[in-house]
Amino acid sequence: MNYELVIGLETHVELDTQSKIFCSCGGHSSPKEPNDCVCPACSGMPGMLPVMNKRVVELAVTAGLMLNCEISRYTTFDKKNYYYPDLPCAYQITQLNHPICTNGLVPVKTSQGKRDIRIKQIHMEEDAGKLVHEGKFSFVDFNRTSVPLIEIVTQPDFRSAEEVVAYLSKLKSMFRSGGISECEEGAMRCDINISVRPEGSEEYGVRTEIKNMSSLEAIEKAIRYEAQRHMDALEFETEELVQETRRFDDVSGKTFAMRNKETEADYRYFPDANLMPIIIDDEWLEQIKSAKPVAVDEKADAYREAGISEKEIEMLIGNFKISKLLDDVIALGCNAKDSAAWILTDCAGILRKDGLLLSDLEITPDALSLVIKQVADGKINRGAGKKVLIAVIEDKVDPMEFIKKNALDAKVDEGAINAVIDKVIAANAAAVADYKGGKEKALQAIFGACMKELKGAGDPAVIRTLLIEKLK
């Protein structure tokens, strides 16, 4: 018998905010040590009341707009009651009755063609803490408690692991590009609701949920294993399928039962009286819409038209900070393709030398565009531009002051260049003899000595031409 796979996803995305959802503690990327980003409010101390973070609402609405959702003008919070050691209040503040966004649509493309995935709702909620197990002991880290999340709930529209991976990859690209979330280091986690039914049947099969998946590779493996387990149970009666929550073990490649699947009634939802309803009026909604980032596909097309390579586009789309830097530099009048090379090659190389990533880059669009323009306009050569860039990134210097202080903008006449070439030829007789004997590599050594003597000033092409003429 042929079977059909039916999958729905609940994707939790940590929002890129400076503070938590209901208190002023730092957001996702702030904590460095366990429990160093916790206050009486997010640790559930008696008498403490939540205060809503406005930026969370704006990012949730932006995410909804990116996923073609309807935006709720009236939205409220509810308490989801359950006990677990990493949940200090024994309830989670979330949204059940009036979620922030509903009825969205995300097109995905796979080897089987295009398919629309319907979004049931997006709701805001707080994250729980984290349990750390070491030997016989378990420790609780509350740093993550009350970090703002959006949960994106789909309809059961997926029919393959490939579609799930394509959907999650698209979400990741969109949210990174739009500054919604970095979608890394556990900042994007997925619960997979999966069932199997005979092909052509309209009734759903027994549903199991695989919790807390983050790796796309592991998600694909888990779906394939669980689908086969369901089909074997239906075809060969290997086991009785029950509605339950399972976990995936990456080492064995198998899923294992954790507990019976809870229902809505088990959580005893009720409205949170400590948080007032949020009203999104026309003016606020228009402000959010006007700040909505360009769609990731449109941005990629614009980069393509500018001559930026596919590999570079992939790097840019995946990093909101760097993509915005490039856009700002282009807006200041720099060539798009040239600017992308400066950022992705030169800036990345300078950071890599110090063990840093491109996301650690700290340079203003004004400073970077000034360096790029100085080289593009021929006021300094490419080597001098690299020196200026290093100084700007590492020492935070003013680029024009550095250029003037180090005489990098000086125009060196041919007479001065010829004098330096004569001096270098006289001091490097062995290299000159090697070059005249047919060793082309010797030319680079002599040329390098000339550039060192000139301290990076002068046009390298002119210097090389004059040097070769002299050697002849």
LINQUI-V862371 format. One record per run of one state. SS is the DSSP state (A for helix, B for strand, O for the rest). FROM is the first residue (numbers start at 0). TO is the last residue. Records with the same first field share a line. If there is no record, write none. Layout:
SS=FROM-TO + FROM-TO
This chain:
O=0-1 + 14-17 + 19-24 + 26-52 + 66-68 + 71-72 + 75-76 + 81-89 + 94-99 + 110-111 + 126-128 + 134-135 + 141-146 + 154-156 + 158-159 + 177-186 + 198-206 + 213-214 + 236-242 + 249-252 + 260-262 + 267-268 + 271-276 + 279-280 + 290-294 + 305-308 + 317-318 + 331-334 + 353-356 + 360-363 + 376-380 + 395-397 + 405-412 + 427-427 + 436-439 + 454-458 + 471-471
B=2-13 + 18-18 + 25-25 + 69-70 + 73-74 + 77-80 + 90-93 + 100-109 + 112-125 + 129-133 + 136-140 + 147-153 + 157-157 + 187-197 + 207-212 + 243-248 + 253-259 + 269-270 + 277-278
A=53-65 + 160-176 + 215-235 + 263-266 + 281-289 + 295-304 + 309-316 + 319-330 + 335-352 + 357-359 + 364-375 + 381-394 + 398-404 + 413-426 + 428-435 + 440-453 + 459-470
